[in-house]
Amino acid sequence: MFFQIYGETAGWQLLGWLLVFAGLVVMNEIARRSKAGGIACFFVLPAVLTVYFIAIYVGAAMGAEWALNNDTYVHMNSWFHYAKLYAATAGCIGFMILKYHWGKLGKVEWFKVFPFAIVAINILIAVVSDFESAVRAGSLAGGWWLSSEGVWLYGGWWNVLNGLAGIINIFCMTGWWGIYSSKNKQDMLWPDMIWVYVLAYDVWNFQYTYLNLPTHSWYCGLALLLAPTFAAALWNKGGWIQNRANTLALWCMFAQVFPLFQDASRFTTVTSVYGEGGIAAAMGQNMPTVAEPTAQGLISVASIMVNVFVFAYILKRAKEQKKNPWKNEIFKDTKDFKEAMARAK
């Protein structure tokens, strides 16, 4: 089993997953369906939270107990969480500029490459984090190291393999300039980003969370990845990347303010790497004495295999069509592409 879901808390863990999944789907709809919803979610809320974060760190620097004991300061203090939050929010704002054609940026052709650039930056943030875990482990064969947030991580060759998969995933994005606004102006569409890419991304990103956020992966790995995929598959064709950015930014805000939902509640769920030690081993003062990295290794192998296969498939289609797959759209003959373009302005 990939996650430790059993015993008295199993029902709460499953309920927590459903609440997170449903909440993200609903919040994404609020953010995408109107300018007011998007502005509230990606301008107003981040601005308020930024003031809150600054106040916490200023207070901590001055030795204030309320700041030093603040859950955000204690449990969500790594560089990764802040980088991801603001990079995802920047993506949401950029996507709004494109779909609403705001200002000069929303109308110039070169800004259409922004979605590729911001997604690549987000992937590279995770890749650096993966490589960091491998280095901090001290051995590619596997080793425990304590994160700044007090969580024991088991790094090794699986991090390197998944980091390489992330780099390959960047080049699996095709048709960089093929960005459109939907007719109803609710969505920024990237029609060439069909299910082929989404599969490669989801497998890679799930493994990133599984390796580096083992106390969060049940939510930020499964629920957070499935919510945008679910929406794109059923009613928002071509809008997967916008869904992904919206849900990621909103989840990061929630997790940053309420970290104990994942770390110390009846909803807490950890991966199998801790063996029978569970959450006590994950966040204990002493280094865990047992590691179960089998699932970590298997998923990393799957991650790089899927991404290599998708990359090879893209190159094959590009060669057959005699196109540059990054400058041109290469999935125009697919059902997903046609359904997305039917929504385009």
NUPA-885569 format. One record per residue (C-alpha): residue number from 1; residue in one letter; x negated, y negated, z. Coordinates in Angstrom, 2 decimals. Layout:
<nodes>
NODE, NUM, a, X, Y, Z
...
</nodes>
This chain:
<nodes>
NODE, 1, m, 0.00, 0.00, 0.00
NODE, 2, f, -1.33, -3.44, -0.98
NODE, 3, f, 0.32, -5.21, 1.97
NODE, 4, q, 0.94, -4.21, 5.55
NODE, 5, i, 4.75, -4.21, 5.60
NODE, 6, y, 6.04, -1.82, 8.21
NODE, 7, g, 7.21, -1.67, 11.81
NODE, 8, e, 9.41, -4.17, 13.64
NODE, 9, t, 8.51, -7.15, 11.44
NODE, 10, a, 9.07, -5.49, 8.04
NODE, 11, g, 12.57, -6.93, 7.68
NODE, 12, w, 11.35, -10.41, 8.53
NODE, 13, q, 8.47, -10.11, 6.06
NODE, 14, l, 10.84, -9.15, 3.25
NODE, 15, l, 13.27, -11.92, 4.24
NODE, 16, g, 10.41, -14.43, 4.31
NODE, 17, w, 9.39, -13.41, 0.78
NODE, 18, l, 12.93, -13.84, -0.52
NODE, 19, l, 13.26, -17.24, 1.14
NODE, 20, v, 9.99, -18.47, -0.36
NODE, 21, f, 10.83, -17.12, -3.82
NODE, 22, a, 14.35, -18.59, -3.84
NODE, 23, g, 13.18, -21.86, -2.31
NODE, 24, l, 10.52, -22.34, -4.99
NODE, 25, v, 12.97, -21.57, -7.81
NODE, 26, v, 15.45, -24.12, -6.43
NODE, 27, m, 12.83, -26.81, -5.76
NODE, 28, n, 11.44, -26.39, -9.26
NODE, 29, e, 14.89, -27.03, -10.68
NODE, 30, i, 15.26, -30.18, -8.57
NODE, 31, a, 11.85, -31.43, -9.72
NODE, 32, r, 12.32, -30.72, -13.43
NODE, 33, r, 15.93, -31.70, -14.06
NODE, 34, s, 15.67, -35.45, -13.33
NODE, 35, k, 13.16, -38.27, -13.10
NODE, 36, a, 14.33, -38.99, -9.57
NODE, 37, g, 13.66, -35.41, -8.49
NODE, 38, g, 10.21, -35.40, -10.07
NODE, 39, i, 9.26, -38.78, -8.61
NODE, 40, a, 10.41, -37.74, -5.14
NODE, 41, c, 8.49, -34.45, -5.29
NODE, 42, f, 5.25, -35.56, -6.96
NODE, 43, f, 4.87, -39.26, -6.13
NODE, 44, v, 6.69, -40.04, -2.89
NODE, 45, l, 6.11, -36.80, -0.98
NODE, 46, p, 2.36, -36.53, -1.79
NODE, 47, a, 1.89, -40.20, -0.84
NODE, 48, v, 3.54, -39.63, 2.55
NODE, 49, l, 1.51, -36.47, 3.14
NODE, 50, t, -1.73, -38.23, 2.19
NODE, 51, v, -1.12, -40.80, 4.92
NODE, 52, y, -0.40, -37.92, 7.30
NODE, 53, f, -3.61, -36.07, 6.36
NODE, 54, i, -5.74, -39.19, 6.71
NODE, 55, a, -4.21, -39.92, 10.11
NODE, 56, i, -5.03, -36.39, 11.29
NODE, 57, y, -8.68, -36.57, 10.23
NODE, 58, v, -9.17, -40.09, 11.58
NODE, 59, g, -7.63, -38.96, 14.86
NODE, 60, a, -9.84, -35.86, 14.95
NODE, 61, a, -12.95, -37.95, 14.27
NODE, 62, m, -12.00, -40.10, 17.27
NODE, 63, g, -11.54, -37.00, 19.42
NODE, 64, a, -7.77, -37.29, 19.82
NODE, 65, e, -6.32, -34.05, 21.18
NODE, 66, w, -3.12, -34.28, 19.08
NODE, 67, a, -5.25, -34.31, 15.92
NODE, 68, l, -7.79, -31.69, 16.99
NODE, 69, n, -4.95, -29.30, 17.84
NODE, 70, n, -2.83, -30.14, 14.80
NODE, 71, d, -1.91, -26.99, 12.84
NODE, 72, t, -2.98, -28.54, 9.54
NODE, 73, y, -6.36, -29.50, 10.97
NODE, 74, v, -6.96, -26.10, 12.57
NODE, 75, h, -5.55, -23.73, 9.96
NODE, 76, m, -5.72, -25.56, 6.62
NODE, 77, n, -9.03, -27.41, 6.63
NODE, 78, s, -10.94, -25.78, 3.75
NODE, 79, w, -11.91, -27.76, 0.66
NODE, 80, f, -9.97, -25.33, -1.50
NODE, 81, h, -6.51, -26.13, -0.09
NODE, 82, y, -6.88, -29.89, -0.59
NODE, 83, a, -8.45, -29.51, -4.03
NODE, 84, k, -5.63, -27.22, -5.12
NODE, 85, l, -2.90, -29.46, -3.72
NODE, 86, y, -4.08, -32.62, -5.45
NODE, 87, a, -5.13, -30.91, -8.69
NODE, 88, a, -1.69, -29.28, -8.96
NODE, 89, t, 0.04, -32.57, -8.16
NODE, 90, a, -2.05, -34.34, -10.81
NODE, 91, g, -0.87, -31.71, -13.26
NODE, 92, c, 2.78, -32.33, -12.38
NODE, 93, i, 2.36, -36.08, -12.88
NODE, 94, g, 0.59, -35.58, -16.20
NODE, 95, f, 3.30, -33.25, -17.39
NODE, 96, m, 5.93, -35.85, -16.49
NODE, 97, i, 4.03, -38.46, -18.48
NODE, 98, l, 4.13, -36.16, -21.49
NODE, 99, k, 7.75, -35.07, -21.27
NODE, 100, y, 9.09, -38.58, -20.60
NODE, 101, h, 6.56, -40.26, -22.94
NODE, 102, w, 5.60, -42.71, -20.21
NODE, 103, g, 3.26, -45.55, -21.19
NODE, 104, k, 0.51, -45.28, -23.76
NODE, 105, l, -0.69, -41.91, -22.42
NODE, 106, g, 2.69, -40.32, -23.05
NODE, 107, k, 2.60, -41.34, -26.70
NODE, 108, v, -1.01, -40.78, -27.82
NODE, 109, e, -1.95, -37.51, -29.48
NODE, 110, w, -5.19, -36.91, -27.59
NODE, 111, f, -3.41, -36.78, -24.21
NODE, 112, k, -1.71, -33.58, -25.32
NODE, 113, v, -4.90, -31.77, -24.34
NODE, 114, f, -4.28, -32.75, -20.70
NODE, 115, p, -2.31, -29.58, -19.82
NODE, 116, f, -5.20, -27.40, -20.95
NODE, 117, a, -7.72, -29.56, -19.07
NODE, 118, i, -5.82, -29.60, -15.76
NODE, 119, v, -5.07, -25.86, -15.89
NODE, 120, a, -8.74, -25.17, -16.63
NODE, 121, i, -9.76, -27.33, -13.66
NODE, 122, n, -7.35, -25.46, -11.39
NODE, 123, i, -8.72, -22.12, -12.57
NODE, 124, l, -12.32, -23.26, -12.06
NODE, 125, i, -11.51, -24.33, -8.49
NODE, 126, a, -10.43, -20.76, -7.78
NODE, 127, v, -13.41, -19.30, -9.66
NODE, 128, v, -15.84, -21.31, -7.51
NODE, 129, s, -14.01, -20.09, -4.41
NODE, 130, d, -14.30, -16.48, -5.62
NODE, 131, f, -18.04, -16.82, -6.21
NODE, 132, e, -18.43, -18.54, -2.83
NODE, 133, s, -16.87, -15.53, -1.12
NODE, 134, a, -19.25, -13.15, -2.89
NODE, 135, v, -22.25, -15.24, -1.80
NODE, 136, r, -21.03, -15.69, 1.77
NODE, 137, a, -20.50, -11.93, 2.08
NODE, 138, g, -24.25, -11.45, 1.82
NODE, 139, s, -23.93, -8.29, -0.26
NODE, 140, l, -22.14, -7.34, -3.46
NODE, 141, a, -21.37, -4.01, -1.81
NODE, 142, g, -19.11, -5.90, 0.59
NODE, 143, g, -19.39, -7.95, 3.75
NODE, 144, w, -17.24, -9.89, 6.22
NODE, 145, w, -17.54, -13.63, 6.59
NODE, 146, l, -15.51, -16.12, 8.63
NODE, 147, s, -13.79, -18.94, 6.75
NODE, 148, s, -13.57, -22.47, 8.14
NODE, 149, e, -9.95, -21.68, 9.00
NODE, 150, g, -10.84, -18.75, 11.22
NODE, 151, v, -9.85, -15.98, 8.80
NODE, 152, w, -12.18, -13.03, 8.17
NODE, 153, l, -12.67, -12.43, 4.43
NODE, 154, y, -14.29, -9.37, 2.89
NODE, 155, g, -16.29, -10.53, -0.12
NODE, 156, g, -18.20, -8.49, -2.67
NODE, 157, w, -18.49, -7.50, -6.32
NODE, 158, w, -14.71, -7.70, -6.71
NODE, 159, n, -14.95, -11.49, -6.26
NODE, 160, v, -17.57, -11.75, -9.01
NODE, 161, l, -15.50, -9.62, -11.37
NODE, 162, n, -12.36, -11.65, -10.74
NODE, 163, g, -14.28, -14.91, -11.07
NODE, 164, l, -15.44, -13.80, -14.51
NODE, 165, a, -11.83, -12.87, -15.36
NODE, 166, g, -10.82, -16.43, -14.43
NODE, 167, i, -13.39, -17.91, -16.80
NODE, 168, i, -12.14, -15.67, -19.62
NODE, 169, n, -8.58, -16.69, -18.77
NODE, 170, i, -9.39, -20.32, -19.55
NODE, 171, f, -10.14, -19.35, -23.15
NODE, 172, c, -6.93, -17.33, -23.38
NODE, 173, m, -4.99, -20.59, -23.53
NODE, 174, t, -4.17, -21.26, -27.18
NODE, 175, g, -2.70, -24.15, -29.18
NODE, 176, w, -4.03, -26.83, -26.81
NODE, 177, w, -2.42, -29.65, -28.80
NODE, 178, g, 0.90, -27.85, -29.25
NODE, 179, i, 2.69, -29.76, -26.49
NODE, 180, y, 6.31, -30.93, -26.86
NODE, 181, s, 9.11, -32.54, -24.89
NODE, 182, s, 12.43, -30.72, -24.68
NODE, 183, k, 15.47, -32.28, -26.31
NODE, 184, n, 17.07, -32.96, -22.93
NODE, 185, k, 13.76, -34.33, -21.57
NODE, 186, q, 13.83, -31.91, -18.65
NODE, 187, d, 10.71, -30.02, -19.68
NODE, 188, m, 7.26, -30.30, -21.12
NODE, 189, l, 6.94, -27.32, -23.44
NODE, 190, w, 3.86, -25.34, -24.45
NODE, 191, p, 5.39, -22.81, -26.88
NODE, 192, d, 2.14, -21.00, -27.73
NODE, 193, m, 1.69, -20.06, -24.06
NODE, 194, i, 3.85, -16.95, -24.36
NODE, 195, w, 4.14, -13.94, -22.03
NODE, 196, v, 0.76, -12.62, -23.20
NODE, 197, y, -1.06, -15.44, -21.45
NODE, 198, v, 1.29, -15.48, -18.48
NODE, 199, l, 0.53, -11.80, -17.81
NODE, 200, a, -3.23, -12.39, -17.91
NODE, 201, y, -2.96, -15.43, -15.66
NODE, 202, d, -0.64, -13.81, -13.12
NODE, 203, v, -2.83, -10.72, -12.70
NODE, 204, w, -5.95, -12.85, -12.31
NODE, 205, n, -4.39, -15.35, -9.93
NODE, 206, f, -2.72, -12.69, -7.81
NODE, 207, q, -6.11, -11.09, -7.32
NODE, 208, y, -7.64, -14.44, -6.41
NODE, 209, t, -5.13, -14.87, -3.59
NODE, 210, y, -5.45, -11.22, -2.57
NODE, 211, l, -9.21, -11.60, -2.12
NODE, 212, n, -9.50, -15.12, -0.74
NODE, 213, l, -6.16, -15.78, 0.95
NODE, 214, p, -5.40, -12.35, 2.44
NODE, 215, t, -3.08, -13.75, 5.13
NODE, 216, h, -1.16, -15.79, 2.52
NODE, 217, s, -1.14, -13.58, -0.59
NODE, 218, w, 2.26, -12.01, 0.09
NODE, 219, y, 3.71, -15.48, -0.44
NODE, 220, c, 1.24, -17.52, -2.55
NODE, 221, g, 0.29, -14.44, -4.56
NODE, 222, l, 3.56, -12.66, -5.27
NODE, 223, a, 6.42, -15.08, -4.56
NODE, 224, l, 4.64, -18.17, -5.89
NODE, 225, l, 3.58, -16.47, -9.12
NODE, 226, l, 6.89, -14.75, -9.80
NODE, 227, a, 9.04, -17.86, -9.26
NODE, 228, p, 7.82, -19.78, -12.36
NODE, 229, t, 7.61, -16.60, -14.42
NODE, 230, f, 11.21, -15.74, -13.50
NODE, 231, a, 12.46, -19.18, -14.55
NODE, 232, a, 10.52, -19.18, -17.82
NODE, 233, a, 11.75, -15.70, -18.73
NODE, 234, l, 15.43, -16.40, -18.15
NODE, 235, w, 16.29, -20.05, -18.87
NODE, 236, n, 13.24, -22.24, -19.38
NODE, 237, k, 11.51, -20.84, -22.47
NODE, 238, g, 8.21, -22.57, -23.16
NODE, 239, g, 8.22, -24.28, -19.78
NODE, 240, w, 6.17, -21.77, -17.78
NODE, 241, i, 3.15, -24.02, -17.21
NODE, 242, q, 5.37, -26.85, -15.95
NODE, 243, n, 7.17, -24.39, -13.66
NODE, 244, r, 3.82, -23.12, -12.40
NODE, 245, a, 2.48, -26.60, -11.64
NODE, 246, n, 5.68, -27.68, -9.90
NODE, 247, t, 5.96, -24.62, -7.68
NODE, 248, l, 2.23, -24.59, -6.89
NODE, 249, a, 2.17, -28.23, -5.81
NODE, 250, l, 5.32, -27.89, -3.72
NODE, 251, w, 4.09, -24.70, -2.06
NODE, 252, c, 0.71, -26.28, -1.26
NODE, 253, m, 2.49, -29.18, 0.45
NODE, 254, f, 4.64, -26.83, 2.52
NODE, 255, a, 1.74, -24.55, 3.45
NODE, 256, q, -0.47, -27.48, 4.39
NODE, 257, v, 2.07, -28.84, 6.86
NODE, 258, f, 3.49, -25.56, 8.16
NODE, 259, p, 0.56, -23.10, 8.07
NODE, 260, l, 1.80, -20.98, 10.96
NODE, 261, f, 4.65, -19.67, 8.79
NODE, 262, q, 2.01, -17.50, 7.12
NODE, 263, d, -0.62, -17.25, 9.85
NODE, 264, a, 1.22, -16.72, 13.12
NODE, 265, s, 4.91, -15.88, 12.87
NODE, 266, r, 7.21, -12.92, 12.39
NODE, 267, f, 6.85, -13.58, 8.65
NODE, 268, t, 3.06, -13.12, 8.67
NODE, 269, t, 1.89, -10.45, 6.21
NODE, 270, v, -1.71, -9.41, 5.53
NODE, 271, t, -3.36, -7.31, 2.86
NODE, 272, s, -4.62, -3.76, 3.29
NODE, 273, v, -8.28, -4.79, 3.61
NODE, 274, y, -7.96, -5.02, 7.40
NODE, 275, g, -6.84, -1.41, 7.77
NODE, 276, e, -5.03, -0.71, 11.02
NODE, 277, g, -6.43, -3.92, 12.51
NODE, 278, g, -3.76, -6.03, 10.81
NODE, 279, i, -3.40, -9.72, 11.60
NODE, 280, a, -5.34, -9.31, 14.84
NODE, 281, a, -8.40, -8.28, 12.85
NODE, 282, a, -7.85, -10.99, 10.24
NODE, 283, m, -7.89, -13.82, 12.76
NODE, 284, g, -9.74, -12.29, 15.71
NODE, 285, q, -12.79, -13.85, 17.33
NODE, 286, n, -14.93, -10.82, 16.51
NODE, 287, m, -15.84, -9.50, 13.08
NODE, 288, p, -13.58, -6.62, 12.02
NODE, 289, t, -15.22, -3.23, 12.42
NODE, 290, v, -13.32, -1.58, 9.55
NODE, 291, a, -12.77, -2.66, 5.93
NODE, 292, e, -10.48, -1.09, 3.34
NODE, 293, p, -11.50, -2.76, 0.04
NODE, 294, t, -10.19, -0.07, -2.34
NODE, 295, a, -7.23, -2.17, -3.47
NODE, 296, q, -9.49, -5.21, -3.88
NODE, 297, g, -11.75, -3.31, -6.25
NODE, 298, l, -8.93, -1.74, -8.27
NODE, 299, i, -7.10, -5.03, -8.82
NODE, 300, s, -10.31, -6.82, -9.86
NODE, 301, v, -10.98, -4.13, -12.47
NODE, 302, a, -7.40, -4.53, -13.72
NODE, 303, s, -7.80, -8.33, -13.74
NODE, 304, i, -10.85, -8.42, -15.96
NODE, 305, m, -9.57, -5.63, -18.22
NODE, 306, v, -6.27, -7.45, -18.86
NODE, 307, n, -8.02, -10.75, -19.55
NODE, 308, v, -10.61, -9.19, -21.86
NODE, 309, f, -7.82, -7.39, -23.74
NODE, 310, v, -5.75, -10.58, -24.10
NODE, 311, f, -8.80, -12.57, -25.24
NODE, 312, a, -9.63, -9.91, -27.84
NODE, 313, y, -6.00, -9.89, -29.01
NODE, 314, i, -6.09, -13.68, -29.43
NODE, 315, l, -9.30, -13.52, -31.47
NODE, 316, k, -7.79, -10.77, -33.64
NODE, 317, r, -4.67, -12.82, -34.38
NODE, 318, a, -6.76, -15.94, -35.01
NODE, 319, k, -8.97, -14.05, -37.49
NODE, 320, e, -5.96, -12.61, -39.31
NODE, 321, q, -4.36, -16.07, -39.57
NODE, 322, k, -7.68, -17.79, -40.31
NODE, 323, k, -7.03, -20.32, -37.54
NODE, 324, n, -8.92, -21.81, -34.65
NODE, 325, p, -6.81, -20.45, -31.75
NODE, 326, w, -7.45, -23.51, -29.56
NODE, 327, k, -6.71, -26.18, -32.14
NODE, 328, n, -3.83, -24.29, -33.72
NODE, 329, e, -0.81, -22.30, -32.55
NODE, 330, i, -1.19, -18.59, -33.29
NODE, 331, f, 2.03, -17.13, -31.85
NODE, 332, k, 4.47, -18.92, -34.18
NODE, 333, d, 5.88, -15.61, -35.42
NODE, 334, t, 6.89, -14.43, -31.94
NODE, 335, k, 10.36, -14.54, -30.41
NODE, 336, d, 9.18, -16.50, -27.37
NODE, 337, f, 7.58, -19.21, -29.51
NODE, 338, k, 10.68, -19.59, -31.68
NODE, 339, e, 13.00, -19.82, -28.67
NODE, 340, a, 10.77, -22.46, -27.08
NODE, 341, m, 10.58, -24.50, -30.29
NODE, 342, a, 14.38, -24.41, -30.58
NODE, 343, r, 14.43, -26.45, -27.36
NODE, 344, a, 11.76, -28.93, -28.54
NODE, 345, k, 12.56, -32.50, -29.50
</nodes>
